[in-house]
Amino acid sequence: MNVPFFESELKKIHTIIKESLEAEQPIGVLNGLAGVSLFQFHYAKYLKDKNHKNLGPEILNRCIDQINNGFNNYTFCNGIAGFGWLLDHLNIEGIVENDNSFLKAFDSDIYSFMQYSFEINFYDYMHGAIGSAYYFLNRYRDSETESDKERYAKVLREFIVLLLSTAEEEGETLKWKSTNNNFDEATYDLGLAHGTASIISILTKLNAYDDFKPSTDDMLRKAINYLLSVRNGQEETFSIFPNTIFNADKIIRKSRLGWCYGDLGIGIALYNAGKQLNDNTLKQTSIDILMHAAKRKTPEETWVKDPFVCHGTFGNAQIFHRIYKETNIDVFKEAFEFWLQIGIDVMSPLSESEKTTNEWAQDYNASIQDNFSIVNGVAGIGLVMLDCLTNLNSNWDECLMIS
């Protein structure tokens, strides 16, 4: 591992973020200031430097100022649900003590947003109902009193009922029609960012608690059954899963290699579900899916074009790193190291001749100037680097439902 390179890039990322704070940005954890502050907190912890400890809290204060000035986006990706999730996460990790009374002021609005999302059949994780439920799950987990715990449990039970009410049941499967697409016809999104894999992930997390296990067991297994039923049936295939199933033609379409869509995000979601359900067959199925993904290593086979977490090199590295730590399978270690090196190559300065011969080359320095987020910016890259340098299970990638 190139520690000097990583430390140099982390310093650059820190500087870019520090100089960009005056720009107007959303406050969510995936695509906003909350995620940027998450990087800063972990970077300061890595450096053990008092001079770097102030930027994380400063960014949190900017979020609060925006809320006080009327910011009213409630999504997990861009808004207050994501910011609230971060505060609970920092509290659980022992990084920042959370003032529960502050977040309680937003519970009602996030709850209303969750209900509205279901009214328009918008279960979407990043921008809809699942993101709200994830916020409430952390509030439930972090509750200091039994009355608070029960209040959040009631909201989550309602979420489960509403999620089931929007599903289509066919035999032993459950599927959810997607409204987050650009198609006129009915579609079924499969990915971790917006689709079935995110439903499986939130049900998996809920299933870990006795308050929700009885009502999520059957739903979780039937959602898994649907996802597995739409695999590509060919023995040799570009990708095992498509991005989207079209209700009309059922054509299996190729999917990229990334967190947001395709085999990698689906594979990790299924592995976590198999682990929670104590289902060794499902765990092995997920490992087979991820081992197939590990074989895809060219731009033509992966459609990877950038270094970012959402659908780029560092997102791939993070998932393979996570599954390697879970399974200790060398194929995943090799895939993690491969994508980490590709990320380094993409970020390294290239001569003009190298730019024309390097198949992964792009103008990285230009691409990082406009986005500082976890999913499509430098904060996500920095967090992956910090995981590599420290080899600690900080669980920051819970916000991506990877862990």
C-alpha positions in Angstrom: 0.0 0.0 0.0 1.3 3.4 -1.0 1.0 5.2 2.4 2.8 8.4 1.3 0.6 8.7 -1.7 -2.6 8.2 0.4 -1.5 10.7 3.0 -0.7 13.3 0.3 -4.1 12.8 -1.3 -5.9 13.0 2.0 -4.2 16.3 2.7 -5.3 17.5 -0.7 -8.9 16.4 -0.1 -8.9 18.1 3.3 -7.6 21.3 1.7 -10.2 21.2 -1.1 -13.0 20.7 1.4 -11.7 23.5 3.7 -11.5 26.0 0.8 -15.0 25.0 -0.5 -17.0 25.6 2.6 -18.4 28.9 1.4 -20.2 27.2 -1.5 -23.9 26.5 -1.0 -24.4 22.7 -0.6 -27.1 20.3 0.6 -26.7 18.8 4.0 -27.4 15.1 3.5 -24.9 12.3 4.3 -24.5 10.8 0.8 -24.5 14.0 -1.3 -23.9 16.8 1.2 -22.1 18.4 4.1 -22.9 15.7 6.6 -20.9 13.2 4.6 -18.1 15.8 4.2 -18.0 16.2 7.9 -17.8 12.4 8.4 -14.6 12.4 6.4 -13.2 15.3 8.4 -13.9 13.6 11.8 -12.2 10.4 10.7 -9.3 12.2 9.1 -8.7 14.2 12.4 -8.9 11.0 14.3 -6.3 9.4 12.0 -3.9 12.4 12.3 -4.4 12.8 16.1 -3.9 16.5 15.3 -5.8 19.1 17.3 -5.5 21.6 14.4 -7.7 19.3 12.2 -10.4 18.6 14.8 -12.3 21.8 14.3 -13.4 21.4 10.7 -15.8 18.5 11.3 -17.8 20.4 14.0 -17.6 23.6 11.9 -19.3 21.8 9.0 -22.0 20.4 11.4 -22.6 24.0 12.5 -23.1 25.0 8.9 -25.7 22.3 8.5 -27.5 23.6 11.6 -27.3 27.2 10.3 -28.9 26.1 7.0 -31.7 24.3 8.8 -32.4 27.3 11.0 -32.5 29.4 7.8 -35.3 27.3 6.4 -33.6 24.3 4.7 -36.4 21.8 4.3 -35.1 18.9 2.2 -35.8 15.7 4.2 -34.1 13.0 2.1 -31.3 10.8 3.3 -29.1 11.6 0.4 -29.3 15.4 0.4 -31.3 16.4 3.4 -32.1 16.4 7.1 -32.7 12.6 7.4 -29.1 12.0 6.3 -27.8 14.7 8.6 -29.7 13.2 11.5 -28.4 9.7 10.7 -24.9 11.1 10.8 -25.4 12.7 14.3 -26.7 9.4 15.6 -23.8 7.5 13.9 -21.2 9.9 15.5 -22.8 9.4 18.9 -22.9 5.6 18.5 -19.2 5.6 17.5 -18.3 7.8 20.4 -17.0 10.6 18.2 -19.6 13.3 19.0 -22.2 13.4 21.8 -25.6 13.8 20.2 -28.2 16.1 21.7 -31.4 14.1 21.2 -33.7 17.0 21.7 -32.3 18.7 18.6 -33.1 15.8 16.3 -36.5 15.2 17.9 -37.6 18.6 16.4 -37.4 17.0 12.9 -38.9 13.6 13.6 -42.4 14.8 12.7 -41.3 16.3 9.3 -39.3 13.3 8.4 -42.2 11.0 9.3 -44.5 13.1 7.1 -42.0 12.9 4.3 -41.9 9.1 4.7 -45.7 8.9 4.5 -45.8 11.1 1.5 -43.2 9.0 -0.3 -45.4 6.0 0.1 -48.4 7.9 -1.2 -46.6 8.3 -4.5 -45.0 4.8 -4.3 -41.5 6.2 -3.9 -39.7 3.8 -1.7 -36.3 5.0 -3.0 -33.4 4.7 -0.4 -31.5 7.8 -1.4 -34.4 10.2 -2.0 -37.6 8.5 -0.6 -39.1 6.4 2.2 -36.3 3.9 2.9 -33.9 6.7 3.7 -36.5 8.0 6.2 -36.8 4.6 7.8 -33.0 4.3 8.0 -33.0 7.6 10.0 -35.6 6.3 12.3 -33.8 3.0 12.8 -30.7 4.8 14.1 -33.0 6.9 16.3 -34.5 3.6 17.6 -31.0 2.1 18.2 -29.8 5.2 19.9 -32.8 5.9 22.1 -32.0 6.6 25.8 -35.4 5.9 27.2 -37.9 3.1 26.7 -40.6 5.6 25.7 -38.4 7.0 22.9 -37.5 3.5 21.8 -41.2 2.5 21.6 -42.1 5.7 19.7 -39.5 5.0 17.0 -40.5 1.3 17.0 -44.0 2.4 16.2 -42.8 4.4 13.2 -40.7 1.5 11.9 -43.6 -0.9 12.2 -45.7 1.5 10.2 -42.9 1.6 7.6 -42.9 -2.2 7.3 -46.7 -2.2 6.8 -46.6 0.5 4.2 -43.7 -1.2 2.4 -45.6 -4.4 2.3 -48.7 -2.6 1.1 -46.9 -1.3 -2.0 -45.4 -4.7 -2.9 -46.6 -7.0 -5.6 -46.8 -10.6 -4.4 -46.4 -13.5 -6.9 -46.1 -16.9 -5.2 -43.1 -16.8 -2.9 -41.8 -13.5 -4.3 -42.3 -9.8 -3.5 -41.4 -7.1 -5.9 -41.8 -3.3 -5.9 -42.6 -1.2 -8.9 -40.1 1.7 -9.4 -41.0 5.3 -9.9 -37.4 6.4 -10.0 -36.7 6.0 -13.7 -36.9 7.7 -17.0 -39.1 5.0 -18.7 -42.8 5.3 -19.6 -43.5 1.6 -18.9 -43.5 -0.1 -15.5 -40.1 -1.1 -14.3 -38.5 -2.9 -11.3 -35.2 -1.4 -10.2 -32.8 -3.9 -8.7 -29.9 -1.8 -7.5 -28.6 -0.9 -4.0 -29.0 2.9 -4.5 -32.7 2.9 -5.6 -34.1 -0.6 -5.9 -34.7 -4.1 -4.6 -31.3 -4.5 -3.1 -31.9 -1.5 -0.8 -35.3 -3.0 0.2 -33.5 -6.2 1.1 -30.8 -4.2 3.0 -33.3 -2.2 5.2 -35.3 -5.3 5.9 -32.1 -7.1 6.9 -31.2 -4.3 9.3 -34.7 -4.3 10.8 -34.7 -8.1 11.1 -31.8 -7.9 13.5 -34.2 -6.5 16.2 -36.8 -8.6 18.0 -39.3 -5.7 17.7 -39.3 -6.2 13.9 -38.1 -9.7 13.2 -41.6 -11.3 13.2 -42.9 -8.9 10.6 -39.8 -8.8 8.4 -38.8 -12.5 8.1 -41.3 -13.4 5.4 -40.9 -10.1 3.5 -37.1 -10.4 3.4 -37.1 -14.0 2.1 -39.7 -13.2 -0.6 -37.8 -10.1 -1.7 -34.6 -12.2 -2.0 -36.6 -14.8 -3.9 -37.7 -12.2 -6.4 -34.2 -10.8 -6.9 -32.7 -14.2 -7.5 -35.5 -15.1 -9.9 -34.4 -12.4 -12.4 -30.8 -13.5 -12.7 -29.4 -13.8 -16.2 -29.8 -17.5 -17.1 -26.7 -17.7 -19.4 -23.7 -19.6 -18.0 -21.2 -17.0 -19.3 -22.6 -13.5 -18.9 -21.4 -9.9 -18.7 -23.3 -9.4 -15.5 -25.4 -11.7 -13.4 -28.1 -9.1 -12.8 -29.6 -6.3 -15.0 -30.1 -2.7 -13.7 -33.8 -2.9 -14.4 -36.5 -5.3 -15.2 -39.1 -4.1 -17.8 -42.6 -5.2 -17.1 -43.4 -5.5 -20.8 -40.5 -7.3 -22.4 -38.5 -8.8 -19.5 -35.3 -8.3 -21.5 -32.2 -8.9 -19.3 -29.9 -5.9 -19.7 -26.3 -5.5 -18.8 -25.3 -3.6 -15.6 -22.1 -1.8 -14.6 -19.8 -2.8 -11.8 -20.5 -0.5 -8.9 -22.1 0.2 -5.6 -25.2 1.9 -7.0 -26.3 -0.7 -9.6 -25.5 -4.2 -10.6 -23.8 -7.3 -9.2 -21.5 -5.7 -6.7 -24.1 -3.8 -4.7 -26.6 -6.7 -5.0 -24.0 -9.2 -3.9 -23.1 -7.4 -0.7 -26.8 -6.9 0.1 -27.5 -10.6 -0.3 -24.4 -11.6 1.7 -25.6 -9.4 4.6 -29.1 -10.8 4.4 -27.7 -14.4 4.4 -25.6 -13.6 7.4 -28.6 -12.1 9.3 -30.9 -15.0 8.4 -28.1 -17.6 9.2 -28.7 -18.9 5.6 -25.4 -20.5 4.4 -26.9 -21.3 1.0 -27.7 -17.6 0.4 -24.3 -16.6 1.7 -22.6 -18.9 -0.8 -24.9 -17.6 -3.6 -23.8 -14.1 -2.8 -20.1 -15.1 -2.7 -20.5 -16.7 -6.1 -22.0 -13.4 -7.4 -19.2 -11.4 -6.0 -16.5 -13.8 -7.3 -18.0 -13.3 -10.8 -17.8 -9.6 -10.2 -14.2 -9.9 -9.2 -13.3 -11.3 -12.6 -14.5 -8.1 -14.4 -11.4 -5.9 -14.7 -11.5 -3.8 -17.9 -13.4 -0.7 -18.8 -15.4 -2.7 -21.4 -16.3 -5.3 -18.8 -17.1 -2.9 -15.9 -18.2 0.4 -17.4 -16.1 2.1 -14.7 -15.1 5.6 -15.7 -14.3 7.5 -12.5 -12.6 7.0 -9.1 -15.7 7.8 -6.9 -17.7 5.6 -4.6 -21.1 5.5 -6.4 -19.9 3.7 -9.5 -16.2 4.1 -9.6 -12.9 2.5 -8.5 -12.9 3.4 -4.8 -16.5 2.2 -4.3 -15.6 -1.1 -5.9 -12.5 -1.3 -3.6 -14.5 -0.6 -0.5 -17.1 -3.4 -1.2 -14.4 -6.0 -2.0 -12.4 -4.9 1.1 -15.6 -5.4 3.2 -16.4 -8.8 1.8 -12.7 -9.9 2.1 -12.8 -9.0 5.8 -16.0 -11.0 6.2 -14.9 -14.1 4.3 -11.1 -14.1 4.2 -11.3 -15.3 0.5 -8.1 -14.3 -1.4 -10.0 -13.5 -4.6 -11.7 -10.6 -2.8 -8.4 -9.4 -1.4 -6.9 -9.4 -4.9 -10.0 -7.5 -6.3 -9.8 -5.0 -3.5 -6.1 -4.3 -4.2 -6.7 -4.2 -8.0 -9.4 -1.5 -7.7 -7.4 0.4 -5.1 -4.5 0.5 -7.5 -6.7 1.5 -10.4 -8.0 4.3 -8.2 -4.4 5.4 -7.5 -3.6 5.3 -11.2 -6.6 7.4 -12.1 -5.7 10.0 -9.5 -2.0 10.1 -10.3 -0.8 12.9 -12.7 -0.3 11.6 -16.2 1.7 12.9 -19.1 -0.1 13.6 -22.4 1.2 10.4 -23.9 0.1 8.4 -20.8 -3.4 9.9 -21.1 -3.8 8.5 -24.6 -2.4 5.0 -23.7 -3.8 4.5 -20.2 -7.3 2.9 -20.5 -8.4 4.3 -17.2 -7.0 7.8 -17.6 -9.1 10.9 -17.0 -8.5 14.4 -15.8 -9.0 13.5 -12.1 -8.0 16.9 -10.8 -10.7 18.6 -12.9 -13.3 16.1 -11.8 -12.9 16.6 -8.1 -13.4 20.4 -8.0 -17.2 20.4 -8.1 -18.2 17.6 -5.8 -17.1 16.9 -2.3 -19.6 14.3 -1.3 -19.4 10.6 -0.3 -21.1 9.1 -3.3 -19.7 11.3 -6.1 -16.8 13.2 -4.6 -13.6 13.4 -2.6 -15.1 12.7 0.8 -16.0 9.1 -0.2 -12.5 8.6 -1.7 -10.9 9.9 1.5 -13.0 7.6 3.7 -12.0 4.6 1.7 -8.3 5.6 1.9 -8.6 6.0 5.7 -10.1 2.5 6.0 -7.1 1.2 4.1 -4.6 3.1 6.3 -6.1 2.2 9.6 -7.6 -1.2 8.9 -10.3 -0.4 11.5 -14.0 -1.3 11.2 -15.2 2.3 11.6 -18.5 1.3 9.9 -18.8 4.6 8.2 -20.0 2.7 5.2 -23.2 1.8 7.0 -24.5 5.0 5.3 -24.1 3.0 2.0 -25.7 -0.1 3.5 -22.5 -2.0 2.8 -22.0 -2.9 6.4 
